[in-house]
Amino acid sequence: MPLPTYVFEKEFAPIMKLIANSACQKYHPGEIVFFQGYRYDHFFWVKNGMVKISILSETGEEKVLGFHKNSMFGMDLWGENSIAVVTATAYTKADIYSIPRERVKQCLEAHPELSMKLLTYTCDIMRLMVFHMHSHLFLDAKTRIADILYLYAQMGENQEEKKRIYMTEQELSELTGISRVHAARILKEFRQKGLIQTQRGMIVILEEDRLFKNCKF
């Protein structure tokens, strides 16, 4: 699993039925799914591929907030005539379903048990966004990277999975808000200390106690 997944298909079977009957569009890397400041009346589910969530300044500067893989996104569009507060962009090739708000509402009315799961999911996303904000505002680059590695390691379902983080240097730099060169330099330092190994698209945790002892997460 390249990035955290908070929604599991078996728990959202009714919504998966909505997806099966919704329009699916194929996106190429860099294509915009929705843009901040515009009104939308759909939720979105990325079935294959990955979506990047970010905010853009008036000058075009981008800050990455996180990624979605095999999950619902666009939760800020729940209200009628909602204006998107973030921008969603295909990070890889992606198959993305758009589900009209009214159909999601009908689904929740027919399956009220989903409401709490969806609320919990939304709260998880909010907590992750606040974590990223705190990290970017107050923490040094090395601590940011250690925190991100800790967070993503916790997503593994067993000890072996927790040791393998499927993340590139570019993804790590975007998530931590530092340059790729700086991220690579810190990873090199961690390697030299025997804390991690790096492979193509993967970071392997070797000494989690030593690596994570200074985390602020």
MARBA-3410 file (N, C-alpha, C, O; in Angstrom, 1 decimal):
217
0.8,-1.2,0.0,0.0,0.0,0.0,0.9,1.2,0.0,1.5,1.5,1.0 ~ 0.9,1.9,-1.1,1.8,3.1,-1.2,1.5,4.2,-0.1,2.5,4.8,0.4 ~ 0.3,4.4,0.2,-0.1,5.4,1.1,-1.3,5.0,2.0,-1.9,4.0,1.7 ~ -1.5,5.7,3.1,-2.6,5.2,4.0,-3.9,5.1,3.4,-4.3,6.0,2.6 ~ -4.7,4.1,3.7,-6.0,3.9,3.2,-6.9,3.9,4.4,-6.8,3.0,5.3
-7.9,4.8,4.5,-8.7,4.8,5.7,-10.1,4.2,5.4,-10.8,3.8,6.4 ~ -10.4,4.0,4.2,-11.7,3.4,3.8,-11.5,2.0,3.2,-10.6,1.8,2.3 ~ -12.2,1.0,3.7,-12.0,-0.3,3.2,-13.3,-0.8,2.5,-14.4,-0.5,3.0 ~ -13.2,-1.4,1.4,-14.3,-1.7,0.5,-15.3,-2.5,1.3,-16.5,-2.3,1.1 ~ -14.9,-3.5,2.1,-15.9,-4.4,2.7,-16.8,-3.6,3.7,-17.9,-4.1,3.9
-16.3,-2.5,4.2,-17.2,-1.7,5.1,-18.1,-0.7,4.4,-19.0,-0.2,4.9 ~ -17.8,-0.5,3.1,-18.5,0.5,2.3,-19.2,-0.2,1.1,-19.3,0.4,0.1 ~ -19.7,-1.4,1.3,-20.3,-2.2,0.2,-21.4,-1.4,-0.5,-21.5,-1.4,-1.7 ~ -22.3,-0.7,0.3,-23.4,0.0,-0.4,-22.9,1.1,-1.3,-23.4,1.4,-2.4 ~ -21.8,1.8,-0.8,-21.2,2.9,-1.6,-20.5,2.3,-2.9,-20.5,2.9,-3.9
-19.9,1.1,-2.7,-19.3,0.5,-3.8,-20.3,0.2,-4.9,-20.0,0.2,-6.1 ~ -21.6,-0.1,-4.5,-22.6,-0.4,-5.5,-22.9,0.9,-6.2,-23.2,0.9,-7.4 ~ -22.9,2.1,-5.5,-23.1,3.4,-6.2,-22.0,3.6,-7.2,-22.2,4.1,-8.3 ~ -20.8,3.2,-6.8,-19.6,3.4,-7.7,-19.8,2.6,-9.0,-19.5,3.1,-10.1 ~ -20.3,1.4,-8.9,-20.5,0.5,-10.0,-21.5,1.1,-11.0,-21.4,0.9,-12.2
-22.4,2.0,-10.5,-23.4,2.6,-11.4,-23.1,4.0,-11.7,-24.0,4.8,-12.2 ~ -21.9,4.5,-11.4,-21.6,5.9,-11.6,-20.6,6.0,-12.7,-20.0,5.1,-13.2 ~ -20.4,7.3,-13.2,-19.5,7.5,-14.3,-18.1,7.4,-13.9,-17.7,7.9,-12.8 ~ -17.3,6.7,-14.7,-15.9,6.6,-14.4,-15.1,7.3,-15.5,-15.3,7.1,-16.7 ~ -14.1,8.1,-15.0,-13.3,8.8,-16.0,-11.8,8.5,-15.7,-11.4,8.4,-14.6
-11.1,8.3,-16.8,-9.7,7.9,-16.7,-8.9,9.3,-16.7,-9.1,10.1,-17.6 ~ -7.9,9.4,-15.8,-7.1,10.6,-15.7,-5.6,10.2,-15.9,-5.2,9.1,-15.5 ~ -4.9,11.1,-16.5,-3.5,11.0,-16.7,-2.8,11.8,-15.6,-3.4,12.7,-15.0 ~ -1.6,11.5,-15.2,-0.8,12.2,-14.2,-0.9,13.7,-14.5,-0.6,14.2,-15.6 ~ -1.2,14.5,-13.5,-1.2,16.0,-13.6,-2.6,16.6,-14.0,-2.8,17.8,-14.0
-3.5,15.7,-14.4,-4.9,16.2,-14.7,-5.7,16.6,-13.5,-5.6,15.8,-12.5 ~ -6.4,17.7,-13.5,-7.2,18.2,-12.4,-8.5,17.4,-12.3,-9.2,17.3,-13.3 ~ -8.8,16.9,-11.1,-10.1,16.3,-10.8,-11.1,17.4,-10.4,-12.2,17.5,-11.0 ~ -10.7,18.2,-9.4,-11.5,19.4,-9.1,-10.5,20.4,-8.6,-9.4,20.1,-8.1 ~ -10.9,21.7,-8.7,-10.1,22.8,-8.4,-10.6,23.7,-7.3,-11.8,24.0,-7.3
-9.8,24.1,-6.4,-10.3,24.9,-5.3,-10.9,26.2,-5.8,-10.4,26.8,-6.8 ~ -11.9,26.6,-5.1,-12.6,27.8,-5.5,-13.8,27.7,-6.4,-14.5,28.6,-6.7 ~ -14.0,26.4,-6.9,-15.1,26.1,-7.8,-16.2,25.3,-7.1,-15.9,24.5,-6.1 ~ -17.4,25.4,-7.5,-18.5,24.6,-7.0,-18.6,23.2,-7.6,-18.5,23.1,-8.8 ~ -18.9,22.2,-6.8,-19.1,20.9,-7.3,-20.2,20.2,-6.5,-20.5,20.6,-5.4
-20.9,19.3,-7.2,-22.0,18.6,-6.5,-21.8,17.1,-6.5,-22.8,16.3,-6.6 ~ -20.5,16.6,-6.5,-20.2,15.2,-6.6,-19.2,14.9,-5.5,-18.4,15.7,-5.1 ~ -19.2,13.6,-5.0,-18.1,13.0,-4.3,-17.3,12.2,-5.3,-17.8,12.0,-6.5 ~ -16.1,11.8,-4.9,-15.2,11.1,-5.9,-14.6,9.9,-5.2,-14.4,9.9,-4.0 ~ -14.4,8.8,-5.9,-13.7,7.6,-5.4,-12.7,7.3,-6.4,-12.9,7.1,-7.6
-11.4,7.1,-6.0,-10.3,6.7,-6.8,-10.2,5.2,-6.6,-9.9,4.7,-5.6 ~ -10.5,4.5,-7.7,-10.5,3.0,-7.7,-9.1,2.5,-8.0,-8.6,1.6,-7.3 ~ -8.5,3.0,-9.0,-7.1,2.6,-9.4,-6.3,3.8,-9.5,-6.7,4.9,-10.1 ~ -5.0,3.8,-9.0,-4.2,4.9,-9.1,-4.2,5.8,-7.8,-4.7,5.3,-6.8 ~ -3.7,7.0,-7.9,-3.5,7.8,-6.8,-3.8,9.3,-7.1,-3.6,9.7,-8.2
-4.5,9.9,-6.1,-4.9,11.3,-6.3,-4.1,12.2,-5.2,-4.0,11.8,-4.1 ~ -3.6,13.3,-5.7,-2.9,14.2,-4.7,-3.9,15.3,-4.3,-4.6,15.9,-5.2 ~ -3.9,15.6,-3.0,-4.7,16.7,-2.5,-3.7,17.9,-2.1,-2.8,17.6,-1.3 ~ -4.0,19.1,-2.6,-3.1,20.2,-2.3,-3.9,21.5,-2.3,-5.0,21.5,-2.6 ~ -3.2,22.5,-1.8,-3.8,23.9,-1.8,-2.8,24.7,-2.6,-1.6,24.5,-2.6
-3.4,25.7,-3.3,-2.6,26.5,-4.2,-2.7,28.0,-3.8,-3.8,28.4,-3.4 ~ -1.6,28.7,-3.8,-1.7,30.1,-3.5,-2.1,30.9,-4.8,-2.2,30.3,-5.9 ~ -2.3,32.2,-4.6,-2.7,33.0,-5.8,-1.6,33.1,-6.8,-1.8,33.4,-8.0 ~ -0.3,32.9,-6.3,0.8,32.9,-7.2,1.1,31.6,-7.8,2.1,31.4,-8.6 ~ 0.3,30.5,-7.5,0.6,29.2,-8.0,1.4,28.3,-7.2,1.7,27.2,-7.6
1.9,28.8,-6.0,2.7,27.9,-5.1,1.8,26.8,-4.6,0.6,27.1,-4.2 ~ 2.3,25.6,-4.6,1.5,24.4,-4.1,2.0,23.9,-2.8,3.3,23.7,-2.6 ~ 1.1,23.5,-1.9,1.5,22.8,-0.7,0.6,21.5,-0.7,-0.6,21.5,-0.7 ~ 1.3,20.3,-0.7,0.7,19.0,-0.7,0.2,18.7,0.7,0.9,18.8,1.7 ~ -1.1,18.3,0.8,-1.7,17.9,2.1,-1.7,16.4,2.3,-1.6,15.9,3.4
-1.8,15.7,1.2,-1.8,14.2,1.3,-2.2,13.6,0.0,-2.4,14.2,-1.0 ~ -2.4,12.3,0.1,-2.8,11.5,-1.1,-3.9,10.6,-0.8,-4.2,10.2,0.3 ~ -4.7,10.2,-1.8,-5.8,9.2,-1.7,-5.5,8.0,-2.7,-5.1,8.2,-3.8 ~ -5.7,6.8,-2.2,-5.6,5.6,-2.9,-6.7,4.7,-2.5,-6.8,4.3,-1.3 ~ -7.6,4.3,-3.4,-8.7,3.3,-3.1,-9.5,3.9,-2.0,-9.8,3.2,-1.1
-10.0,5.1,-2.2,-10.8,5.8,-1.2,-11.6,6.9,-1.7,-11.4,7.3,-2.9 ~ -12.6,7.3,-0.9,-13.4,8.5,-1.3,-12.7,9.8,-0.9,-12.0,9.9,0.1 ~ -12.9,10.8,-1.8,-12.4,12.1,-1.5,-13.4,13.2,-2.0,-14.3,12.9,-2.7 ~ -13.1,14.4,-1.6,-14.0,15.5,-1.9,-15.1,15.6,-0.8,-16.2,16.1,-1.1 ~ -14.7,15.3,0.4,-15.7,15.3,1.5,-16.1,16.7,1.9,-17.1,17.0,2.5
-15.3,17.7,1.5,-15.6,19.1,1.8,-16.8,19.6,0.8,-17.2,20.7,0.9 ~ -17.2,18.7,-0.1,-18.2,19.1,-1.0,-19.6,18.6,-0.6,-20.5,18.6,-1.4 ~ -19.7,18.2,0.7,-21.0,17.7,1.1,-22.1,18.7,1.1,-23.3,18.4,0.6 ~ -21.9,19.9,1.5,-22.9,20.9,1.5,-23.4,21.3,0.1,-22.7,21.3,-0.8 ~ -24.7,21.7,0.0,-25.2,22.1,-1.2,-24.5,23.4,-1.7,-24.3,24.3,-1.0
-24.1,23.4,-3.0,-23.4,24.5,-3.6,-22.0,24.7,-2.9,-21.6,25.9,-2.8 ~ -21.4,23.6,-2.5,-20.1,23.7,-1.8,-19.0,24.2,-2.7,-19.0,23.8,-3.9 ~ -18.1,25.0,-2.2,-17.0,25.4,-3.0,-15.8,24.6,-2.5,-15.5,24.5,-1.3 ~ -15.0,24.0,-3.4,-13.9,23.2,-3.0,-12.8,24.1,-2.4,-12.5,25.1,-2.9 ~ -12.3,23.6,-1.2,-11.2,24.3,-0.5,-9.8,23.8,-0.9,-8.8,24.3,-0.4
-9.8,22.7,-1.6,-8.5,22.1,-2.0,-8.6,21.7,-3.5,-9.7,21.8,-4.1 ~ -7.5,21.4,-4.0,-7.4,20.9,-5.4,-7.0,19.5,-5.4,-6.1,19.0,-4.7 ~ -7.7,18.7,-6.2,-7.4,17.2,-6.4,-6.8,17.0,-7.8,-7.4,17.4,-8.8 ~ -5.7,16.4,-7.8,-5.0,16.1,-9.1,-4.6,14.7,-9.2,-4.1,14.1,-8.2 ~ -4.7,14.1,-10.3,-4.3,12.7,-10.5,-2.7,12.7,-10.4,-2.0,13.4,-11.1
-2.3,11.9,-9.5,-0.8,11.8,-9.2,-0.2,10.7,-10.1,0.9,10.9,-10.6 ~ -1.0,9.7,-10.4,-0.6,8.7,-11.4,-1.8,8.5,-12.3,-2.8,9.2,-12.2 ~ -1.7,7.6,-13.3,-2.9,7.3,-14.0,-4.0,6.8,-13.1,-3.6,6.0,-12.1 ~ -5.2,7.2,-13.2,-6.2,6.9,-12.2,-7.6,6.7,-12.8,-7.9,7.4,-13.8 ~ -8.3,5.8,-12.3,-9.7,5.6,-12.6,-10.5,6.2,-11.5,-10.5,5.7,-10.4
-11.3,7.3,-11.8,-12.0,8.0,-10.8,-13.5,8.1,-11.1,-13.9,8.4,-12.1 ~ -14.3,7.7,-10.1,-15.7,7.7,-10.2,-16.3,8.9,-9.5,-15.8,9.3,-8.5 ~ -17.2,9.6,-10.2,-17.9,10.7,-9.6,-19.3,10.3,-9.2,-20.1,9.7,-10.0 ~ -19.7,10.6,-8.0,-21.0,10.1,-7.4,-21.8,11.4,-7.0,-21.3,12.1,-6.2 ~ -22.9,11.6,-7.6,-23.8,12.8,-7.3,-24.1,12.8,-5.8,-24.3,11.8,-5.2
-24.0,14.0,-5.2,-24.3,14.2,-3.8,-25.6,13.5,-3.4,-25.7,12.9,-2.3 ~ -26.6,13.7,-4.2,-28.0,13.2,-3.9,-28.0,11.7,-3.7,-28.7,11.2,-2.9 ~ -27.2,11.0,-4.6,-27.2,9.6,-4.5,-26.4,9.1,-3.2,-26.8,8.1,-2.7 ~ -25.4,9.8,-2.8,-24.7,9.5,-1.6,-25.7,9.7,-0.4,-25.8,8.9,0.5 ~ -26.5,10.8,-0.4,-27.4,11.1,0.6,-28.5,9.9,0.7,-28.8,9.5,1.8
-29.0,9.5,-0.4,-29.9,8.4,-0.4,-29.3,7.1,0.1,-30.0,6.3,0.8 ~ -28.1,6.9,-0.2,-27.4,5.7,0.3,-27.3,5.7,1.8,-27.5,4.7,2.4 ~ -26.9,6.9,2.4,-26.8,7.0,3.8,-28.1,6.8,4.5,-28.2,6.3,5.6 ~ -29.2,7.3,3.9,-30.5,7.2,4.5,-31.0,5.7,4.5,-31.6,5.3,5.4 ~ -30.6,5.0,3.4,-30.9,3.5,3.3,-30.0,2.7,4.2,-30.4,1.6,4.6
-28.8,3.2,4.5,-27.8,2.4,5.3,-27.2,3.4,6.3,-26.1,3.8,6.2 ~ -28.0,3.7,7.4,-27.6,4.7,8.4,-26.3,4.3,9.1,-25.6,5.1,9.6 ~ -26.0,3.0,9.1,-24.7,2.6,9.8,-23.5,3.1,9.1,-22.4,3.2,9.7 ~ -23.7,3.5,7.8,-22.5,4.1,7.1,-22.2,5.5,7.6,-21.0,5.9,7.4 ~ -23.2,6.2,8.1,-23.0,7.6,8.5,-21.8,7.7,9.5,-21.0,8.6,9.3
-21.8,6.9,10.5,-20.7,7.0,11.5,-19.4,6.6,10.9,-18.4,7.2,11.3 ~ -19.3,5.6,10.1,-18.1,5.2,9.4,-17.6,6.4,8.6,-16.4,6.6,8.5 ~ -18.5,7.0,7.9,-18.1,8.1,7.0,-17.6,9.3,7.8,-16.7,10.0,7.5 ~ -18.3,9.5,9.0,-17.9,10.6,9.9,-16.5,10.3,10.5,-15.6,11.2,10.5 ~ -16.3,9.1,10.9,-15.0,8.7,11.4,-13.9,8.9,10.4,-12.8,9.4,10.7
-14.2,8.5,9.1,-13.2,8.6,8.0,-12.9,10.1,7.8,-11.7,10.5,7.7 ~ -13.9,11.0,7.8,-13.7,12.4,7.7,-12.8,13.0,8.8,-12.0,13.8,8.6 ~ -13.1,12.5,10.0,-12.3,13.0,11.2,-10.8,12.5,11.0,-9.9,13.3,11.4 ~ -10.6,11.3,10.5,-9.2,10.8,10.3,-8.5,11.7,9.3,-7.4,12.1,9.5 ~ -9.2,12.1,8.3,-8.6,13.0,7.3,-8.3,14.4,7.9,-7.2,15.0,7.7
-9.2,14.9,8.7,-9.0,16.2,9.4,-7.8,16.1,10.3,-7.0,17.0,10.3 ~ -7.7,15.0,11.1,-6.5,14.9,12.0,-5.2,14.8,11.2,-4.2,15.4,11.6 ~ -5.2,14.2,10.0,-4.0,14.1,9.2,-3.7,15.4,8.6,-2.5,15.8,8.6 ~ -4.7,16.2,8.3,-4.4,17.6,7.7,-3.8,18.5,8.8,-2.9,19.3,8.5 ~ -4.4,18.4,10.0,-3.8,19.2,11.1,-2.4,18.8,11.5,-1.5,19.6,11.7
-2.1,17.5,11.4,-0.8,17.0,11.6,0.2,17.6,10.6,1.3,18.1,11.0 ~ -0.2,17.6,9.3,0.6,18.1,8.3,0.9,19.6,8.5,2.0,20.1,8.4 ~ -0.2,20.4,8.9,0.0,21.8,9.2,0.9,22.1,10.3,1.8,22.9,10.2 ~ 0.8,21.3,11.4,1.7,21.5,12.5,3.1,21.2,12.1,4.0,21.9,12.5 ~ 3.3,20.1,11.4,4.6,19.7,11.0,5.3,20.7,10.1,6.5,21.1,10.4
4.6,21.3,9.1,5.1,22.2,8.2,5.5,23.6,8.9,6.4,24.2,8.6 ~ 4.7,23.9,9.9,4.8,25.2,10.6,5.9,25.2,11.7,6.6,26.2,11.9 ~ 6.1,24.1,12.4,6.9,24.1,13.6,8.1,23.2,13.6,9.0,23.4,14.4 ~ 8.1,22.1,12.8,9.2,21.1,12.9,10.3,21.3,11.9,10.0,21.7,10.8 ~ 11.5,20.9,12.3,12.6,20.9,11.3,12.5,19.7,10.4,11.7,18.8,10.6
13.2,19.8,9.3,13.1,18.8,8.2,13.3,17.4,8.6,12.5,16.5,8.2 ~ 14.3,17.1,9.4,14.6,15.8,9.8,13.5,15.2,10.7,13.1,14.0,10.5 ~ 12.9,16.0,11.5,11.8,15.5,12.4,10.5,15.3,11.5,9.8,14.3,11.7 ~ 10.3,16.1,10.5,9.2,16.0,9.6,9.3,14.6,8.9,8.3,13.9,8.8 ~ 10.5,14.3,8.4,10.6,13.0,7.7,10.4,11.8,8.7,9.8,10.8,8.3
11.0,11.9,9.9,10.8,10.8,10.8,9.4,10.7,11.2,8.9,9.5,11.3 ~ 8.6,11.8,11.4,7.2,11.7,11.7,6.4,11.0,10.6,5.5,10.2,10.8 ~ 6.7,11.4,9.3,6.0,10.9,8.2,6.2,9.4,8.1,5.3,8.6,7.9 ~ 7.5,9.0,8.3,7.8,7.5,8.2,7.1,6.8,9.3,6.6,5.7,9.1 ~ 7.0,7.4,10.5,6.3,6.7,11.6,4.8,6.6,11.3,4.3,5.5,11.5
4.2,7.7,10.8,2.8,7.6,10.5,2.5,6.6,9.4,1.5,5.8,9.6 ~ 3.3,6.5,8.4,3.0,5.5,7.3,3.3,4.1,7.7,2.8,3.1,7.3 ~ 4.3,4.0,8.7,4.6,2.6,9.2,3.5,2.1,9.9,3.3,0.8,10.0 ~ 2.7,2.9,10.6,1.6,2.4,11.4,0.5,1.9,10.6,-0.4,1.2,11.1 ~ 0.5,2.1,9.3,-0.6,1.7,8.4,-0.5,0.2,8.1,-1.4,-0.4,7.7
0.7,-0.4,8.4,0.9,-1.8,8.1,0.1,-2.7,9.0,-0.1,-2.4,10.2 ~ -0.4,-3.8,8.5,-1.3,-4.7,9.3,-0.5,-5.7,10.1,-1.0,-6.3,11.1 ~ 0.8,-5.8,9.8,1.6,-6.7,10.7,3.0,-6.1,10.7,3.3,-5.1,10.1 ~ 3.9,-6.7,11.5,5.2,-6.1,11.8,6.0,-6.0,10.5,6.8,-5.1,10.3 ~ 5.9,-7.0,9.6,6.7,-7.0,8.4,6.2,-5.8,7.5,7.1,-5.1,6.9
4.9,-5.6,7.4,4.4,-4.6,6.6,4.8,-3.2,7.1,5.0,-2.3,6.3 ~ 4.9,-3.1,8.4,5.2,-1.8,9.0,6.7,-1.4,8.8,7.0,-0.3,8.9 ~ 7.5,-2.4,8.4,8.9,-2.1,8.1,9.1,-1.6,6.7,10.1,-1.0,6.3 ~ 8.1,-1.8,5.8,8.2,-1.4,4.4,7.2,-0.3,4.1,6.0,-0.5,4.2 ~ 7.8,0.8,3.7,7.0,2.0,3.3,7.2,2.3,1.8,8.3,2.6,1.4
6.1,2.1,1.1,6.2,2.3,-0.4,6.0,3.8,-0.7,4.9,4.3,-0.9 ~ 7.1,4.4,-0.8,7.1,5.9,-1.0,8.4,6.3,-1.7,9.5,5.8,-1.3 ~ 8.3,7.1,-2.7,9.5,7.6,-3.4,10.0,8.9,-2.7,9.3,9.5,-1.8 ~ 11.2,9.3,-3.0,11.8,10.5,-2.5,10.9,11.7,-2.9,10.8,12.6,-2.0 ~ 10.4,11.7,-4.1,9.5,12.8,-4.5,8.3,12.9,-3.6,7.9,14.0,-3.2
7.6,11.8,-3.4,6.4,11.8,-2.5,6.8,12.2,-1.1,6.0,13.0,-0.5 ~ 7.9,11.8,-0.6,8.3,12.1,0.7,8.6,13.7,0.8,8.2,14.3,1.8 ~ 9.2,14.2,-0.2,9.5,15.6,-0.2,8.3,16.5,-0.3,8.1,17.5,0.4 ~ 7.3,16.0,-1.1,6.0,16.7,-1.2,5.2,16.7,0.1,4.6,17.6,0.5 ~ 5.2,15.5,0.7,4.5,15.4,2.0,5.1,16.2,3.1,4.4,16.6,4.0
6.4,16.3,3.1,7.1,17.1,4.2,7.3,18.5,3.9,7.7,19.3,4.7 ~ 7.1,18.9,2.6,7.2,20.3,2.2,8.7,20.8,2.2,9.0,22.0,2.3 ~ 9.6,19.8,1.9,11.0,20.2,1.7,11.4,19.8,0.3,10.7,19.0,-0.4 ~ 12.6,20.2,-0.1,13.0,19.9,-1.5,13.4,18.4,-1.6,13.8,17.8,-0.6 ~ 13.4,17.9,-2.8,13.8,16.5,-3.0,15.2,16.3,-2.6,15.6,15.2,-2.0
16.1,17.3,-2.9,17.5,17.2,-2.6,17.7,17.1,-1.1,18.5,16.3,-0.6 ~ 17.0,17.9,-0.4,17.1,17.9,1.1,16.6,16.6,1.7,17.2,16.0,2.6 ~ 15.5,16.1,1.1,15.0,14.8,1.6,16.0,13.7,1.3,16.2,12.8,2.2 ~ 16.6,13.7,0.1,17.5,12.7,-0.2,18.8,12.7,0.7,19.3,11.7,1.1 ~ 19.2,13.9,1.1,20.3,14.1,2.0,20.0,13.5,3.4,20.8,12.9,4.0
18.8,13.7,3.9,18.4,13.2,5.2,18.3,11.7,5.1,18.7,11.0,6.1 ~ 17.7,11.1,4.1,17.6,9.7,3.9,19.0,9.1,3.9,19.2,8.0,4.4 ~ 19.9,9.7,3.2,21.3,9.2,3.2,21.9,9.2,4.6,22.5,8.2,4.9 ~ 21.6,10.2,5.4,22.1,10.2,6.8,21.5,9.0,7.6,22.2,8.4,8.3 ~ 20.2,8.8,7.4,19.5,7.7,8.1,20.1,6.4,7.6,20.3,5.5,8.4
20.5,6.2,6.3,21.1,5.0,5.8,22.4,4.8,6.5,22.8,3.7,6.9 ~ 23.2,5.8,6.5,24.6,5.7,7.1,24.6,5.4,8.6,25.5,4.7,9.0 ~ 23.5,5.7,9.2,23.4,5.4,10.7,22.7,4.0,10.9,22.6,3.6,12.0 ~ 22.4,3.3,9.7,21.8,2.0,9.8,20.4,2.0,10.2,19.9,1.0,10.7 ~ 19.7,3.1,10.1,18.3,3.2,10.5,17.3,2.7,9.4,16.3,2.1,9.7
17.7,2.9,8.2,16.8,2.5,7.0,17.7,1.9,5.9,18.9,2.0,5.9 ~ 17.0,1.3,5.0,17.5,1.0,3.7,16.5,1.6,2.7,15.4,1.7,3.0 ~ 17.0,1.9,1.5,16.1,2.4,0.5,16.3,1.6,-0.8,17.4,1.2,-1.2 ~ 15.1,1.3,-1.4,15.1,0.6,-2.7,14.2,1.4,-3.6,13.7,2.5,-3.2 ~ 14.1,1.0,-4.8,13.3,1.8,-5.8,11.8,1.9,-5.3,11.1,0.9,-5.2
11.4,3.1,-4.9,10.0,3.3,-4.5,9.7,2.8,-3.1,8.5,2.6,-2.8 ~ 10.7,2.5,-2.3,10.5,1.8,-1.0,11.5,2.3,0.0,12.7,2.4,-0.3 ~ 11.1,2.5,1.2,11.9,2.7,2.4,11.7,1.6,3.4,10.6,1.4,3.8 ~ 12.8,0.9,3.8,12.7,-0.2,4.7,13.2,0.3,6.0,14.4,0.7,6.1 ~ 12.4,0.1,7.1,12.8,0.5,8.4,13.6,-0.6,9.0,13.2,-1.7,9.1
14.9,-0.3,9.5,15.7,-1.3,10.1,15.8,-1.2,11.6,15.7,-2.2,12.3 ~ 15.8,0.1,12.1,15.9,0.3,13.5,14.9,1.3,13.9,15.1,2.5,14.1 ~ 13.6,0.8,14.1,12.5,1.7,14.4,12.6,2.4,15.7,12.2,3.6,15.8 ~ 13.2,1.8,16.7,13.3,2.5,18.0,14.2,3.7,17.9,13.9,4.8,18.4 ~ 15.3,3.5,17.2,16.3,4.6,17.1,15.7,5.7,16.1,15.9,6.9,16.4
15.1,5.3,15.1,14.6,6.2,14.1,13.5,7.1,14.6,13.4,8.3,14.4 ~ 12.6,6.5,15.4,11.4,7.2,15.8,11.4,7.8,17.2,10.5,8.4,17.7 ~ 12.6,7.7,17.9,12.6,8.1,19.3,12.5,9.6,19.4,12.1,10.1,20.5 ~ 12.8,10.4,18.3,12.7,11.8,18.4,11.5,12.4,17.6,11.4,13.5,17.4 ~ 10.6,11.4,17.3,9.3,11.9,16.6,8.5,12.8,17.5,8.5,12.7,18.7
7.8,13.7,16.8,6.9,14.6,17.5,5.4,14.2,17.2,4.5,14.9,17.7 ~ 5.2,13.2,16.5,3.9,12.8,16.1,3.0,12.3,17.3,1.9,12.0,17.2
END
